[in-house]
Each structure stands twice: as C-alpha cells, then as structure tokens.
Amino acid sequence: MSSTWGSGPTQFFYDLDHEAVLSSVESLGFEPTGYVFALNSYENRVYEIELEGGRKIVGKFYRPGRWTKGQILEEHELIFDLHQAEIPVSTPLSHNKKSLFPVSGCEGMYFCLYEKHKGRMTGEVPRDGGYTLGTWLARLHNAASSKTFKLRPSLDVASYGYSALDIILESDLCPEDLKPHYESLCSELLPIIEEKLSDQINQRVHGDMHLGNILWNDTDPLFVDFDDSLTAHPMQDFWLLLPGRDQWAQDLLKDLIAGYSELREWNPSWKTLIEPLRALRLMHFQSWVIKRWEDPAFPKAFQGVLDFTQWKEHSSDLQEILMILKGLEHDPWQNPSGAKEYW
C-alpha cells in the first residue's frame, strides 16, 4: 500500500492512486487488468477502468466531506427513479443490492461504478436536437417530481448567494481593492434575486445540466453526472444549456420550450429566472474554487482566480445582471430582438 495516501480521508483523496482504485474495484469481485485512466473531473476523482475480457467501467470516487452517505444515496435514488421511467441516464452499478461502497483503506470515503457508455460529448446540441432535448427534459422533470429530496440541498439565495459572498469576502484570493465594490454590488443584487425566486415551485433536478453532461447517440441524449442534483426550480436545468445570450441561445431556448411543452406545462414567466440563476451560479463558482484551493489540482486549473482582471470581469458580469434585473439594460429573454453575445 502506498505510503503517500495520507492519514485522513481528505489527504487520501488528494493522493488517490491507481493502487487504491484497483483495490476498491477488486473488493467488489471485479477483476481489473491494471489499466486505469483518469478522466476530467475536479470535484471528484473519476477513472476509466478496464476489466478482464475487455469490458470497461467508470469509477467515481467522491470527495470526502462534500456529501454525506445519505445525500449520495439520494443522488442514486433519483437516477434509479429516472431509469425506471425509461429516461436515458447513466445508472450506478449495483453489487449485493448496493450502489455505494467504501473505498479500500480509507474509512469515510465512498465510490460507485458505472458502465462506460458510448456517445458523443459534443459540447453543443446537434442540428435539430433542441426539440428532442426539450421533450426528454420534460420527461426527466415529470419523473423527478414524483419524490422529494430530504437530505440534499436546495438552490436558494442563502446558500448560493450570501454564503458565497461571505466566502469570497473572507478570502485572500479576492483582491482587497475590489471587496468594497463587490460587497456593495451583491448587497443590492441578492435581495432582488431572492424576490425573483420566492414562491416558485421547486423539485428534484439534475442541477448541472450543461452541454458537457450530455452524451449524444444518433438521435437521443444520455444524461450523466447527477453529482450536483438538488432541489431547485426546473429552469435550473434549462439555462445552463444556453451558453450565452446571443441569437443561437435564443433559438435553442425556443426549440427546448417547444419540445418541453409537448409533455409538460411551460410557464413563460420562467424566463425571468434565467439571469437570477446565472448570477447565483457565477458567485457559487467563485466560492467553490476558493473552498477547493488546497486541493493540488485547483491552483493548476484555475490560475485565473489569482488575476485581478478575472475578478473585474466577474464583477462586471454580476453588474450587468443587476442592470437587467432593474430594467436598466435590455433583457434578451423578454425581448430577444436586442440579444447580444455573452461570451
């Protein structure tokens, strides 16, 4: 056993090596060949693993302390519910009627396994795929609404706004010269967002439905990575599919709505939630990087957080959203004719 695994779950996670991965997989009765390939993931550690006979599976090793065992099992329950409803999702493999397993040699750390799925991770929606994606999104939300989360978080201003603000203001990574302006900006923005999100109908959602979490075959999507699933408004699973405010995003949203409304009620007022949800995502992302800065992978991957220019751009993005929400700047979702490119 490697001597660099560390004494606690967090250090073990940082130093996770192929030996630990293989030992964990072998503990379930699988026979890996020794081939282990690290896949792109920052929050967790994810590996492609080859088994004897050529079969390949994917191992997901959860970051210690982020989710409780119960919260992870609620993630799995959502996936299994969707699978039972014939939604195309990547489901955890079961062993002895369990889907979550302790990591060999580290108490308090868990992993799960998935089949390796074929599909294209294009980072975009295929031609004429918006309508199809909208119909599947409606089916996903219909199935997900059949139950509620009891342990997983809710997307609200307290946890994704004010909590993020506290983390940012307390961090040395945020430039001191920018903090007064940033605090003033968010103090004006967050109450408006809170009002926008109040009295909305929330449910179980994917939570991180960006285009990188969708694999495409010839005609249909496969939804993957429910690690950020939470209780939120269904619009959370819409707006992340729109990487901007330009005409392309406008057209895609129309197609998504057309498909969605065939199978589930769509309320036009939901579009007013896009910018509030975008703002919370921007703040949450900055605070997430700060919280993970001790992970050796983060300073390498997110060096921009050390750049004053990046913080100015982040503040400008929030300022633009504030102006839209106050009606002082054009809202492309309410009046698409003036839509402009976001990035």
C-alpha positions as CSV (number, residue, x, y, z in Angstrom):
1,M,0.0,0.0,0.0
2,S,1.3,3.4,-1.0
3,S,2.8,5.4,1.9
4,T,1.6,8.7,0.3
5,W,-2.1,8.1,0.8
6,G,-2.1,10.3,3.9
7,S,-3.6,9.8,7.3
8,G,-7.1,11.3,6.7
9,P,-9.8,11.0,4.1
10,T,-9.0,14.4,2.5
11,Q,-5.3,13.7,2.1
12,F,-6.1,10.2,0.9
13,F,-8.4,11.7,-1.7
14,Y,-5.7,14.2,-2.9
15,D,-3.2,11.3,-3.2
16,L,-5.5,8.7,-4.6
17,D,-3.5,6.5,-6.9
18,H,-4.1,3.5,-9.2
19,E,-3.4,1.0,-6.4
20,A,-6.2,2.4,-4.3
21,V,-8.6,2.5,-7.2
22,L,-7.8,-1.1,-8.2
23,S,-8.1,-2.4,-4.7
24,S,-11.5,-0.8,-4.3
25,V,-12.8,-2.3,-7.6
26,E,-11.4,-5.7,-6.7
27,S,-13.2,-5.6,-3.3
28,L,-16.5,-6.0,-5.2
29,G,-15.3,-9.1,-7.0
30,F,-14.3,-7.4,-10.3
31,E,-11.0,-8.4,-12.0
32,P,-9.3,-5.3,-13.4
33,T,-6.4,-5.7,-15.8
34,G,-4.5,-2.8,-14.2
35,Y,-5.4,-0.3,-16.8
36,V,-6.7,2.9,-15.1
37,F,-7.1,6.2,-16.9
38,A,-8.0,9.4,-15.1
39,L,-11.0,11.3,-16.6
40,N,-11.6,15.0,-16.4
41,S,-13.2,15.9,-13.0
42,Y,-12.3,18.4,-10.4
43,E,-14.9,17.8,-7.7
44,N,-14.5,14.1,-7.5
45,R,-11.9,11.6,-8.9
46,V,-13.2,9.7,-11.9
47,Y,-11.4,6.8,-13.7
48,E,-11.9,4.6,-16.6
49,I,-11.0,1.0,-15.6
50,E,-10.5,-2.0,-17.8
51,L,-11.7,-5.4,-16.6
52,E,-10.5,-8.8,-17.8
53,G,-12.3,-9.6,-21.0
54,G,-12.0,-6.1,-22.3
55,R,-15.1,-4.6,-20.5
56,K,-14.6,-1.0,-19.3
57,I,-16.3,0.7,-16.4
58,V,-16.0,4.1,-14.8
59,G,-15.2,4.5,-11.1
60,K,-16.4,7.7,-9.3
61,F,-14.6,8.4,-6.0
62,Y,-16.4,11.0,-4.0
63,R,-14.6,13.9,-2.4
64,P,-14.7,13.4,1.4
65,G,-16.8,15.8,3.4
66,R,-18.8,17.2,0.5
67,W,-21.8,14.9,0.7
68,T,-22.9,12.6,3.4
69,K,-23.6,9.0,2.6
70,G,-27.3,9.7,2.8
71,Q,-27.0,12.6,0.3
72,I,-25.1,10.4,-2.2
73,L,-27.7,7.7,-1.9
74,E,-30.4,10.3,-2.7
75,E,-28.5,11.1,-5.8
76,H,-28.5,7.5,-6.8
77,E,-32.2,7.1,-5.9
78,L,-33.0,10.0,-8.3
79,I,-31.0,8.2,-11.1
80,F,-32.7,4.9,-10.5
81,D,-36.1,6.6,-10.5
82,L,-35.3,8.2,-13.9
83,H,-34.1,4.9,-15.2
84,Q,-37.3,3.2,-14.1
85,A,-39.2,5.9,-16.0
86,E,-37.1,5.0,-19.1
87,I,-35.2,8.2,-19.1
88,P,-31.8,7.8,-20.7
89,V,-29.4,8.1,-17.8
90,S,-26.1,6.6,-16.7
91,T,-27.0,4.4,-13.7
92,P,-24.6,3.2,-10.9
93,L,-23.8,-0.5,-11.0
94,S,-25.3,-2.5,-8.1
95,H,-23.5,-5.1,-6.1
96,N,-25.3,-7.1,-3.4
97,K,-28.2,-4.6,-3.9
98,K,-26.0,-1.6,-3.1
99,S,-24.7,1.1,-5.3
100,L,-22.3,3.0,-3.0
101,F,-19.2,1.4,-1.5
102,P,-16.4,2.2,1.0
103,V,-13.0,2.9,-0.5
104,S,-10.4,0.3,0.4
105,G,-8.1,1.6,3.1
106,C,-10.0,4.9,3.9
107,E,-12.9,5.0,6.2
108,G,-15.4,7.7,5.4
109,M,-14.7,7.8,1.7
110,Y,-17.0,6.3,-0.9
111,F,-17.1,5.3,-4.6
112,C,-19.5,3.9,-7.1
113,L,-19.2,2.3,-10.6
114,Y,-20.8,2.9,-13.9
115,E,-20.7,1.2,-17.3
116,K,-18.7,3.1,-19.8
117,H,-21.3,4.5,-22.3
118,K,-20.8,5.2,-26.0
119,G,-21.8,8.6,-27.1
120,R,-20.5,11.9,-28.3
121,M,-19.8,14.7,-25.8
122,T,-20.0,17.4,-28.4
123,G,-20.4,20.4,-26.1
124,E,-23.3,21.5,-28.3
125,V,-26.8,20.4,-29.3
126,P,-26.9,18.5,-32.6
127,R,-28.7,20.1,-35.5
128,D,-32.5,19.9,-34.8
129,G,-31.7,18.4,-31.4
130,G,-33.2,21.2,-29.3
131,Y,-36.7,20.0,-29.6
132,T,-35.7,16.4,-28.8
133,L,-33.7,17.5,-25.8
134,G,-36.7,19.6,-24.6
135,T,-39.0,16.5,-24.7
136,W,-36.5,14.4,-22.7
137,L,-36.1,17.2,-20.2
138,A,-39.8,17.3,-19.7
139,R,-39.9,13.6,-19.1
140,L,-37.0,13.8,-16.7
141,H,-38.7,16.6,-14.7
142,N,-42.0,14.7,-14.7
143,A,-40.3,11.6,-13.3
144,A,-38.1,13.5,-10.8
145,S,-41.1,15.4,-9.4
146,S,-42.6,12.1,-8.1
147,K,-40.4,12.3,-5.0
148,T,-38.6,15.0,-2.9
149,F,-35.1,15.2,-1.6
150,K,-34.9,15.1,2.2
151,L,-31.1,15.5,2.7
152,R,-29.7,17.2,-0.4
153,P,-29.5,21.0,-0.5
154,S,-31.9,23.5,-2.1
155,L,-30.8,26.2,-4.5
156,D,-31.5,29.4,-2.7
157,V,-30.1,32.8,-2.1
158,A,-28.9,31.9,1.4
159,S,-26.6,29.0,0.4
160,Y,-25.7,30.0,-3.2
161,G,-25.6,33.8,-2.7
162,Y,-24.9,35.1,0.8
163,S,-22.8,32.1,1.8
164,A,-20.8,32.5,-1.4
165,L,-20.4,36.2,-0.7
166,D,-19.0,35.6,2.8
167,I,-16.5,33.1,1.5
168,I,-15.4,35.5,-1.3
169,L,-15.0,38.5,1.1
170,E,-13.1,36.5,3.6
171,S,-10.7,35.1,1.0
172,D,-7.2,36.4,0.2
173,L,-7.8,35.3,-3.4
174,C,-10.3,38.2,-3.9
175,P,-8.4,41.5,-4.4
176,E,-8.8,43.7,-1.3
177,D,-9.3,46.8,-3.5
178,L,-12.3,45.1,-5.1
179,K,-14.0,43.9,-2.0
180,P,-15.9,47.1,-1.0
181,H,-17.4,47.4,-4.5
182,Y,-18.2,43.6,-4.7
183,E,-19.9,43.7,-1.3
184,S,-22.0,46.7,-2.3
185,L,-22.9,45.2,-5.7
186,C,-24.0,41.9,-4.2
187,S,-25.9,43.6,-1.3
188,E,-28.0,45.2,-4.0
189,L,-28.3,42.2,-6.3
190,L,-29.1,39.4,-3.9
191,P,-32.3,40.8,-2.4
192,I,-33.6,41.2,-6.0
193,I,-32.8,37.6,-6.8
194,E,-34.4,36.5,-3.5
195,E,-37.6,38.2,-4.5
196,K,-37.5,36.6,-8.0
197,L,-37.0,33.1,-6.6
198,S,-39.6,33.4,-3.9
199,D,-42.9,31.5,-4.2
200,Q,-41.5,29.3,-7.0
201,I,-42.3,25.6,-7.4
202,N,-39.1,23.6,-6.8
203,Q,-38.4,19.9,-7.2
204,R,-35.6,17.4,-7.7
205,V,-33.5,18.5,-10.7
206,H,-30.2,17.5,-12.3
207,G,-28.7,20.8,-11.2
208,D,-25.7,20.9,-13.5
209,M,-27.3,20.4,-16.9
210,H,-24.6,21.9,-19.1
211,L,-23.8,20.5,-22.5
212,G,-20.8,18.6,-21.2
213,N,-23.1,16.4,-19.1
214,I,-25.0,15.1,-22.1
215,L,-23.8,12.3,-24.4
216,W,-25.5,12.0,-27.8
217,N,-26.0,8.9,-29.9
218,D,-27.6,9.1,-33.3
219,T,-30.9,10.6,-32.2
220,D,-31.2,10.9,-28.4
221,P,-29.3,12.3,-25.4
222,L,-27.9,10.4,-22.4
223,F,-27.8,12.3,-19.2
224,V,-24.8,11.8,-17.0
225,D,-23.3,13.2,-13.7
226,F,-26.0,13.9,-11.2
227,D,-23.5,14.8,-8.6
228,D,-25.0,18.4,-8.2
229,S,-28.6,17.2,-8.1
230,L,-30.6,19.3,-5.7
231,T,-34.0,20.9,-5.1
232,A,-34.5,23.8,-7.4
233,H,-36.8,25.4,-10.0
234,P,-36.9,23.3,-13.2
235,M,-35.4,26.4,-15.0
236,Q,-32.0,25.5,-13.5
237,D,-31.9,22.6,-15.9
238,F,-32.7,24.9,-18.9
239,W,-30.5,27.9,-18.6
240,L,-27.2,26.1,-18.3
241,L,-27.8,24.7,-21.8
242,L,-27.7,28.2,-23.1
243,P,-24.0,29.3,-23.0
244,G,-24.8,32.9,-23.7
245,R,-27.5,35.5,-24.6
246,D,-26.9,35.5,-28.4
247,Q,-29.2,34.5,-31.2
248,W,-28.0,30.9,-31.1
249,A,-29.1,30.7,-27.4
250,Q,-32.4,32.4,-28.2
251,D,-33.1,29.9,-31.0
252,L,-32.1,26.9,-28.8
253,L,-34.4,28.1,-26.0
254,K,-37.3,28.3,-28.4
255,D,-36.7,24.7,-29.5
256,L,-36.3,23.4,-25.9
257,I,-39.6,25.1,-24.9
258,A,-41.4,23.7,-28.0
259,G,-40.3,20.1,-27.1
260,Y,-40.8,20.6,-23.3
261,S,-44.3,22.0,-23.6
262,E,-45.4,18.9,-25.6
263,L,-45.1,16.8,-22.4
264,R,-45.1,19.2,-19.5
265,E,-46.5,22.6,-18.7
266,W,-44.3,25.5,-19.6
267,N,-44.8,28.9,-17.9
268,P,-43.4,31.9,-19.9
269,S,-42.6,33.6,-16.7
270,W,-39.8,31.1,-16.1
271,K,-37.6,33.0,-18.4
272,T,-37.4,35.7,-15.8
273,L,-35.4,33.3,-13.6
274,I,-32.5,32.8,-16.1
275,E,-30.5,35.9,-15.0
276,P,-31.0,35.4,-11.3
277,L,-29.9,31.7,-11.6
278,R,-26.9,32.8,-13.7
279,A,-25.8,35.3,-11.0
280,L,-26.0,32.6,-8.3
281,R,-24.0,30.2,-10.4
282,L,-21.3,32.8,-11.0
283,M,-21.0,33.6,-7.3
284,H,-21.2,29.9,-6.3
285,F,-18.4,29.0,-8.8
286,Q,-16.0,31.7,-7.4
287,S,-16.6,30.5,-3.9
288,W,-16.3,26.9,-4.9
289,V,-12.8,27.5,-6.4
290,I,-11.8,29.3,-3.2
291,K,-13.1,26.4,-1.0
292,R,-11.1,23.9,-3.0
293,W,-7.9,25.9,-3.3
294,E,-6.0,23.5,-1.0
295,D,-6.6,20.7,-3.5
296,P,-3.4,20.5,-5.6
297,A,-5.5,20.2,-8.8
298,F,-7.2,23.6,-8.3
299,P,-4.3,26.2,-8.4
300,K,-3.1,24.5,-11.6
301,A,-6.5,24.5,-13.3
302,F,-7.9,27.9,-12.0
303,Q,-4.9,30.2,-12.1
304,G,-7.2,33.0,-13.3
305,V,-8.6,33.3,-9.8
306,L,-5.3,35.0,-8.9
307,D,-5.7,37.5,-11.7
308,F,-7.3,40.9,-10.8
309,T,-8.7,41.1,-14.4
310,Q,-10.7,37.9,-13.9
311,W,-12.2,39.3,-10.7
312,K,-13.1,42.6,-12.5
313,E,-14.8,40.6,-15.3
314,H,-16.7,38.5,-12.7
315,S,-17.9,41.7,-11.0
316,S,-18.8,43.2,-14.4
317,D,-20.9,40.1,-15.2
318,L,-22.8,40.5,-11.9
319,Q,-23.2,44.2,-12.6
320,E,-24.7,43.5,-16.0
321,I,-27.2,41.1,-14.5
322,L,-28.1,43.7,-11.9
323,M,-28.8,46.2,-14.6
324,I,-31.0,43.7,-16.5
325,L,-33.0,42.8,-13.4
326,K,-33.5,46.5,-12.5
327,G,-34.8,47.2,-16.1
328,L,-31.9,49.5,-16.8
329,E,-30.4,47.2,-19.5
330,H,-32.1,45.2,-22.2
331,D,-33.3,41.8,-21.1
332,P,-32.8,39.4,-24.1
333,W,-35.0,36.7,-22.7
334,Q,-38.1,39.0,-22.6
335,N,-37.3,40.9,-25.8
336,P,-35.0,38.7,-28.0
337,S,-34.6,41.3,-30.8
338,G,-31.8,43.0,-29.0
339,A,-29.9,39.9,-27.8
340,K,-26.2,40.1,-27.7
341,E,-23.4,37.6,-27.4
342,Y,-22.5,36.9,-23.8
343,W,-19.1,35.3,-24.4
